[in-house]
């Protein structure tokens, strides 16, 4: 018997698999082969969320598709819009889990920030997602569905086309390789979002970085460095104990030497924690060997900590020190902090239907 669990998810198959599966399925039911391309056009180009919307297909075929396949389409639980145009979508997955994605418009781009896990197991001390704990892995279809849903919303609400995708939402993408890598293939080959316009952000999962170094496509890598030495980094990021900085840097060298793949280092600027003047120099020494950008992210306040963002003066000091050493460094201005959509603030909060997350000071 075909159940929801065994029905293949057409949104979560890599394009070659989706095509082969459809070819067999339609062939066995006597449909002409040009229907394969029609279905795939609906999936990849038309944002159709279910076969019911595939209006150029015969009704019988639509019914057969609906019966045999899943088309993962999470329900929108809440949409929040910031004064700066940033929009956060809270999605409810079929089992009730909640995840978030964020649309960030600028003059030249529309970036979609998506989640790779429900919650996060990394427990970085400065990040609200980590404090709220880990729930479960997302499937490839659940990752891609955020793009499909956000793209449809953006088109319908005058935001235009999504130009860039960043895996900077909830979760650690390289801790979910079973879903991340297929999702990357689906987004780039199915939806034709160029690999260079897709960024995977990691806290430093070495095996995943090595795998990315070996990929022929030029997906971009962002590394949440946040500290230039092992001692400070391990206080902020528990994973530093498993993959200490020297090992992480070795993996990044492999990525860097693979060519054409510029790394972005992210460095959170927390007043009195990560912004001591001597750390600027140390940071420059660590990142200086890479063809890299450094994004300085002013700390976004989260519940449960007293930490504050660094002063403007300290931010410019860091930028100057890095630039003086020939390193491209920028301050990444927070977007959407009024709706808790900025980096580190995502924790899938709803006011009803779920107990608020308890965060103890530690
Ligand atoms: N797990 C991945 C993806 C999360 S991306 C990673 O760690 O890279 C979210 C980015 O926001 C990461 O660079 C993260 O370290 C940063 N971040 C987390 N909490 C933050 C906060 N409170 N203020 C500013 N940046 C934060």
Boltz pocket constraint, residues with backbone or C-beta under 6 A from the ligand:
constraints:
  - pocket:
      binder: B
      contacts: [[A, 122], [A, 124], [A, 126], [A, 127], [A, 128], [A, 167], [A, 168], [A, 169], [A, 170], [A, 171], [A, 172], [A, 173], [A, 201], [A, 202], [A, 203], [A, 222], [A, 223], [A, 224], [A, 266], [A, 268], [A, 297], [A, 298], [A, 299], [A, 300], [A, 301], [A, 302], [A, 343], [A, 344], [A, 345]]
      max_distance: 6.0
